[in-house]
Amino acid sequence: MSTPVSYARGVRTRLAPTPSGFVHEGNLVNFLVISHVAQTCDAAVALRLDDIDRPRIRGEYIDDVFRVLTWLEIPWTDGPRSTADMAQWTQHQRLDRYQRAREELWMTGLAYHCTCSRTQWNAFTGDSCPGECRQGNHAFQVGRTATRLHLDGIPDPIIWRRDDLPAYHLTSIVDDCDGRIDLVVRGEDLASSTDVQRRISHLLPGNTFHQAHVLHHPLVTSKGRKLSKSAGAQASPLTLSHELRATVSDVAATYSASAQADLLRSREC
């Protein structure tokens, strides 16, 4: 069952790392940009660890998140304070909440169970589904089907995975809504995800993610390559040095100035 939590009121943003690898330099910059933008409008900062993908999550990765946030001296008002708190704050405590959201989306008549393989999807360039599963009326079977939501004009996104876990798009908008997040700061590589999530939010009764203000900042790259866990950018914990602090702070200051100006132009803080 979901564990009830209480939240501070007012403008709210969040830090939402996925602890599936050690923190890399891009994460450090993102954390600092979020903190700087929050200070612009006196926003509360919540911490949420997106840990639904349990096979990829390790305790040492979670420890690393708290280690670098402490080193960066970034304050947050809500969420876990240490790895020991994760039993209360893990997304796995909210599976029933995600399941209710899935059922509500199913009631729209736009959700369906898809049997198409990853190979089929990787080769697919159209919209909807490569196998026309929406017309197939398949039953959900763990390991065989995923639940997708039909959205006109784009490949239909997954809302429930074939390993019987909620997908990122669903957990993200549900958690942001329940956490009363109305300011999201993320990398520009997630701009397409933002569009998909806004469309899902419009279809999910009571969900407010589509009303949130979302700022996208440039990515931190190394020799033209995006710094990310999937790219193997950080295989071991970062050495937290004065030089690293100066480097990421300079990059974050540049990105923050642009994001803060955009925020101040578009909304009152």
C-alpha positions as MATLAB code, in Angstrom:
seq = 'MSTPVSYARGVRTRLAPTPSGFVHEGNLVNFLVISHVAQTCDAAVALRLDDIDRPRIRGEYIDDVFRVLTWLEIPWTDGPRSTADMAQWTQHQRLDRYQRAREELWMTGLAYHCTCSRTQWNAFTGDSCPGECRQGNHAFQVGRTATRLHLDGIPDPIIWRRDDLPAYHLTSIVDDCDGRIDLVVRGEDLASSTDVQRRISHLLPGNTFHQAHVLHHPLVTSKGRKLSKSAGAQASPLTLSHELRATVSDVAATYSASAQADLLRSREC';
ca = [
       0.000    0.000    0.000;
       1.122    3.569   -0.612;
       2.632    5.313    2.397;
       0.960    8.699    3.031;
       3.372   11.617    3.136;
       2.917   15.325    3.736;
       4.342   18.101    1.577;
       5.218   21.745    2.022;
       2.981   24.243    0.197;
       3.889   26.851   -2.426;
       5.883   26.592   -5.658;
       7.479   23.153   -5.777;
      10.166   21.548   -7.904;
      12.051   18.292   -7.532;
      15.278   16.412   -7.863;
      14.445   13.032   -9.418;
      17.587   11.001  -10.148;
      17.416    7.355  -11.182;
      19.923    5.386   -9.057;
      20.829    2.891  -11.779;
      24.486    3.991  -11.867;
      26.889    6.285  -10.114;
      26.199   10.006  -10.307;
      28.010   11.639  -13.263;
      28.943   15.222  -14.070;
      25.735   15.825  -15.980;
      23.754   14.921  -12.870;
      25.791   17.383  -10.803;
      25.002   20.203  -13.222;
      21.303   19.284  -13.288;
      21.136   19.249   -9.472;
      22.743   22.689   -9.306;
      20.518   24.179  -12.011;
      17.409   22.936  -10.190;
      18.674   24.417   -6.941;
      19.498   27.774   -8.556;
      16.144   28.015  -10.323;
      14.327   27.094   -7.108;
      16.065   29.946   -5.326;
      14.816   32.344   -8.014;
      11.198   31.812   -6.993;
      11.677   30.589   -3.430;
      10.450   27.139   -4.449;
      10.483   24.123   -2.183;
      12.693   21.316   -3.508;
      11.572   17.711   -3.093;
      13.847   14.708   -3.536;
      12.476   11.643   -5.285;
      14.558    8.661   -6.358;
      13.065    6.972   -9.415;
      13.822    3.424   -8.294;
      10.971    1.461   -9.873;
      13.380   -0.502  -12.106;
      14.569   -2.661   -9.220;
      16.949   -4.980  -11.162;
      19.076   -1.936  -12.130;
      19.050   -0.279   -8.694;
      21.887   -0.848   -6.217;
      22.389    0.435   -2.710;
      25.731    1.973   -3.581;
      24.086    4.044   -6.326;
      21.508    5.342   -3.852;
      24.286    6.131   -1.359;
      26.064    8.073   -4.084;
      23.067   10.358   -4.650;
      23.064   11.429   -1.008;
      26.863   11.745   -1.010;
      26.944   14.239   -3.887;
      23.901   16.222   -2.758;
      25.575   16.707    0.610;
      28.839   17.707   -1.091;
      27.032   20.190   -3.330;
      25.240   21.575   -0.258;
      21.871   21.369   -1.987;
      18.954   21.585    0.446;
      15.637   19.838   -0.024;
      12.449   20.063    1.991;
      10.714   16.727    1.316;
      11.778   13.202    0.581;
      14.301   10.728    1.967;
      17.264   12.071    3.932;
      19.414    8.957    3.557;
      19.441    5.461    2.088;
      17.868    4.215    5.311;
      14.739    6.271    4.529;
      14.128    4.607    1.184;
      11.870    1.931    2.681;
       9.260    4.680    3.134;
       9.988    6.628   -0.045;
      10.613    3.896   -2.625;
       8.317    3.932   -5.633;
       7.533    0.287   -4.897;
       5.416    1.521   -1.983;
       3.206    3.238   -4.577;
       2.467    0.352   -6.927;
      -1.223    0.436   -6.036;
      -1.311    4.156   -6.927;
       0.258    3.498  -10.330;
      -2.136    0.599  -10.913;
      -5.119    2.894  -10.282;
      -3.735    5.372  -12.808;
      -3.303    2.567  -15.326;
      -6.922    1.521  -14.804;
      -8.132    5.096  -15.253;
      -6.246    5.356  -18.541;
      -7.689    1.999  -19.597;
     -11.159    3.431  -19.081;
     -10.447    6.069  -21.748;
     -10.589    3.327  -24.380;
      -7.159    4.337  -25.682;
      -5.029    1.803  -23.802;
      -4.291   -1.667  -25.109;
      -1.940   -4.596  -24.550;
       0.843   -4.869  -27.116;
       2.672   -8.067  -28.059;
       5.212   -6.447  -30.405;
       8.867   -7.157  -29.696;
      11.615   -4.623  -29.104;
      13.035   -5.553  -32.511;
       9.739   -4.641  -34.165;
       9.590   -1.336  -32.316;
      13.200   -0.454  -33.140;
      12.431   -0.861  -36.845;
       9.098    0.960  -36.650;
       8.879    4.502  -38.050;
       5.138    5.077  -38.041;
       2.657    5.999  -35.345;
       0.450    3.805  -33.162;
       1.854    0.212  -33.110;
       3.774   -1.897  -35.666;
       1.534   -4.927  -35.131;
      -1.846   -3.185  -34.924;
      -2.256   -4.622  -31.427;
      -4.828   -1.972  -30.581;
      -7.322   -3.921  -32.678;
      -6.160   -7.289  -31.329;
      -7.853   -7.260  -27.899;
      -4.919   -9.127  -26.319;
      -4.996  -10.040  -22.639;
      -2.140   -8.813  -20.434;
       0.440  -11.540  -19.888;
       3.576  -10.935  -17.835;
       6.648  -11.379  -20.020;
       4.639  -11.233  -23.241;
       2.640   -7.996  -23.375;
       3.080   -4.349  -22.429;
       0.247   -1.855  -21.949;
       0.430    1.097  -24.329;
      -1.641    4.235  -24.705;
      -2.731    5.396  -28.140;
      -1.716    8.984  -28.890;
      -2.355   10.337  -32.367;
       0.688   11.084  -34.495;
       3.406    9.316  -32.487;
       4.403    5.744  -31.585;
       2.190    4.719  -28.686;
       4.104    4.992  -25.383;
       4.278    2.228  -22.800;
       2.444    2.879  -19.550;
       2.903   -0.621  -18.074;
       5.887   -2.815  -18.865;
       5.880   -6.467  -19.796;
       7.713   -7.252  -16.526;
       4.548   -6.064  -14.734;
       5.967   -2.743  -13.545;
       4.727    0.779  -14.341;
       6.631    2.607  -17.057;
       8.598    5.821  -16.550;
       6.034    8.093  -18.212;
       3.311    6.907  -15.851;
       5.291    6.960  -12.599;
       6.712   10.384  -13.410;
       3.415   12.179  -13.981;
       1.677   10.434  -11.076;
       4.503   11.264   -8.665;
       4.734   14.869   -9.871;
       0.991   15.329   -9.470;
       0.808   13.708   -6.041;
       3.858   15.686   -4.933;
       2.228   18.915   -6.155;
       5.193   19.632   -8.428;
       4.481   22.651  -10.609;
       8.037   23.459  -11.756;
      10.182   20.855  -13.530;
      13.788   21.439  -14.605;
      15.298   18.716  -16.803;
      17.753   18.163  -19.642;
      16.775   18.964  -23.221;
      17.068   15.261  -24.083;
      13.765   14.820  -22.224;
      11.860   17.404  -24.280;
      10.080   14.693  -26.285;
       9.269   12.846  -23.046;
       7.783   16.054  -21.657;
       5.451   16.289  -24.660;
       4.350   12.652  -24.246;
       3.827   13.084  -20.505;
       1.732   16.204  -20.999;
      -0.527   14.324  -23.390;
      -0.907   11.405  -20.982;
      -1.588   13.845  -18.147;
      -4.452   15.425  -20.084;
      -6.059   11.983  -20.373;
      -5.561   10.976  -16.726;
      -8.398   12.334  -14.555;
      -7.187   14.789  -11.947;
      -3.573   14.741  -13.054;
      -1.869   18.142  -13.076;
       1.475   17.510  -14.767;
       0.323   19.215  -17.982;
      -0.113   22.425  -15.975;
       3.453   22.400  -14.628;
       6.055   24.775  -16.046;
       8.880   22.734  -17.559;
      12.333   24.151  -18.303;
      14.830   22.232  -20.446;
      18.517   22.992  -20.108;
      21.354   21.939  -22.462;
      23.083   18.631  -21.891;
      26.544   18.286  -20.428;
      28.696   16.459  -22.958;
      32.176   15.006  -23.091;
      33.892   15.113  -26.486;
      30.523   15.522  -28.166;
      28.913   12.629  -26.292;
      26.042   12.969  -23.850;
      27.068   12.165  -20.303;
      24.682    9.485  -19.081;
      24.650    6.132  -17.333;
      23.461    4.405  -20.503;
      26.484    5.772  -22.323;
      28.787    4.383  -19.643;
      29.862    7.855  -18.587;
      30.480    6.979  -14.930;
      31.600    3.456  -14.015;
      32.814    4.381  -10.527;
      32.038    7.120   -7.984;
      33.208   10.599   -8.911;
      36.167   12.006   -7.035;
      34.645   15.085   -5.402;
      37.404   17.656   -5.804;
      37.597   21.443   -5.721;
      38.344   21.366   -9.453;
      35.213   19.353  -10.208;
      33.116   21.649   -8.033;
      34.394   24.706   -9.901;
      33.813   23.125  -13.316;
      30.234   21.988  -12.738;
      29.375   25.218  -10.908;
      30.501   27.309  -13.882;
      28.453   25.236  -16.336;
      25.427   25.260  -14.032;
      25.642   29.032  -13.589;
      25.443   29.533  -17.358;
      22.526   27.131  -17.784;
      20.759   28.548  -14.724;
      20.900   32.131  -15.964;
      19.058   31.181  -19.142;
      16.524   29.022  -17.280;
      15.889   31.693  -14.655;
      15.297   34.341  -17.319;
      12.840   32.058  -19.099;
      11.043   31.356  -15.852;
      10.753   34.985  -14.879;
       9.412   35.867  -18.344;
       6.754   33.199  -18.295;
       5.433   33.148  -14.753;
       5.327   35.023  -11.512;
       7.282   33.411   -8.723;
];
